[in-house]
Amino acid sequence: MTSREAYNWLISHHTETTYLASTEALLAWDQRTQIPRAGHAHRAKQLAALAKLLHQRATNPRIGECLAQVEGTPLDTDPYSVEVANSREWRRAYERATRIPERLAVGLAEAAAEGEPAWAEARPRGDWKAFKPYLARLLSLRKEYAQMQEFEGEAYDALLEDYEPQQTTALLEPIFSELRAALVDLLRRIKEAPGKPRVELLRGDFPKVRQEAMIREVIARLGYDFEGGRLDSTAHPFEISIGPGDVRITTRYDESFFNPAFFGTIHESGHAMYEQGLPAKYWGTPAGESASLGIHESQSRMWENMVARSLGFWQYFYPRAYEFFPAFADSDPSAFVFAVNAVKPSLIRVEADEVTYNLHIMVRFELELALFRGELSLDDLPAAWDEKYRDYLGVSADGVANGVMQDIHWAGGAFGYFPTYSLGNLYAAQLYKAAELELGALEPQFASGDFAPLLGWLRRNIHAQGRRYQPGELVRVVTGEELNPAYLIGYLRRKYSQLYSL
Ligand code: ZN
């Protein structure tokens, strides 16, 4: 077998695997939007059968044999070629899958499948004691999983690697501590500011049909392609890619509050525009996939916050907004922008504003790290959670449901996932700055309804790259420097100093 033949086998094996995985995605979309209630049991079996098949394909020994034929050959020289990126990512996935015995892979899947419903049932009752044994099992399996992977510093790094390649605790800690100090200070100054936004503007009567009509118009203008996508309703909004030409988003409408559907859908459309901009010719291989979860989140957060919560954006869209919702005619774009950027420390991460959001993430990151270092026990976790909320956000818990039990992530064993949210915000600010260096100030462009230059820049610099670069490298190549928290800190200080007249 020549190296070219081996490479071609890897391409066809992985492309076929990706067809099966995208079938799984379509079943998952249907399960979360359309399925009749009585269909869930059968759907769970379909998904389990596919998951087993996918695991077998991911650990097929032929992958290792073919990779050995490709690595170190002329196909493997230019570090940024498609062939090298594909081989590197196939190697990573193969090693990570084959280091884990089937017993542990199955154990983790079962513990997650039991943990999530146990969490969903115990959370409304605030019943930490009922949930704790499930969490203990997930934590112990995840510790075992981490020990089986390769890592240099911390066991926790082995988990980070699954979500954000090459990210480590040693890199994150100084970035997060600089960001935390700046945010705590900014939050203190905002709390003392005399001016307050008129948030009552955003509460009232917002019929679903009107919200949906406005949202469709806005995201089409931003660049979401409805020819290759669709928008549906669901309980928990998400974006999901079935394949080229089929990238779907969902949203949830609150008829008495403007924000959740509007900004939530723009968030999901930011994810979707990234997927719609990936190079379709490499579909089925890593070169055709997104760079990482953190880079993905940078796209959604940029469109949701840096674009759709800017004054320029509302100078353009406000006249349309009060055609849909006449009550807005009593206000103006500046007052409206102040309202949609209101800062209010709360217990709930998913409702957090831009200033406090990353503090919610840091609480989780620090607690996860302490759990994996063996410095914190599950018995002490709820109290440690509450203490950090008092320290960083100045809010006191009203029980575990909105405290340590508020997120689904740990109930599925997803430790090490949360940092990707803050990385998304950090990447977004740094990328946005680089885009402005090339395109000039962006807000005046938004004010005239011109979003194509920003999308075009993201298409060229981020989307079209697929997974050729690791996320840290991608940021370095596109912005000319390492990830630097000064961009996010500077953006937030400028924006909120202006809004709150600090
Ligand atoms: Zn997101």
Residues whose N, C-alpha, C, O or C-beta is under 5 A from the ligand:
A	BS01	ZN	E297 S300
